Structures are given as structure tokens and as C-alpha cells.
């Protein structure tokens, strides 16, 4: 069970092979200590964190409440 609130969409995408390897603690790290943050037009919040264990940037998308995780994936296009 995740250490944070999630949407049904997040639960569904978490079953994909490319998303299943994303650890809950990495998502928490992005939520609590983001390297960068941006607010989308719909109010959702994007937060990025560098995951040194895999050498990639993780993007976590939160709902406007800033507590509920809607999406999380390794972002190939992010540049700090």
C-alpha cells in the first residue's frame, strides 16, 4: 500500500512494467523535496526529483490538493 493518496489512474498505470519499478520512497522524495516544480493549466502540480539509484529524473504529477498522486514516470525530456 502506498505511503500517499493516489488516483485510480495512478493505480492502473502502476501495473505497467515501466512504472512498476518506481519505488514509493522515490515518489515521496519528489513530493517532499522536489528539484523543480511547475503548475499545469488544470491546476495539477508537476514535481521532479533526480533518482541517483537509476540515474534518471522522476516526474510526479499531483492533483491540485498537492497530496494526491495522479501519475509518476521517468521523464526523458526534463532538463534541470
Rosetta blueprint (number, residue, H / E / L):
1 X L
2 X L
3 X L
4 X L
5 X E
6 X E
7 X L
8 X H
9 X H
10 X H
11 X H
12 X H
13 X H
14 X L
15 X L
16 X L
17 X H
18 X H
19 X H
20 X H
21 X L
22 X L
23 X L
24 X H
25 X H
26 X H
27 X H
28 X H
29 X H
30 X H
31 X H
32 X H
33 X L
34 X L
35 X L
36 X E
37 X E
38 X E
39 X E
40 X L
41 X L
42 X L
43 X L
44 X L
45 X E
46 X E
47 X E
48 X E
49 X E
50 X E
51 X E
52 X L
53 X L
54 X L
55 X L
56 X E
57 X E
58 X E
59 X E
60 X E
61 X E
62 X E
63 X L
64 X L
65 X L
66 X L
67 X L
68 X E
69 X E
70 X E
71 X E
72 X E
73 X E
74 X E
75 X L
76 X L
77 X L
78 X L
79 X L
80 X L
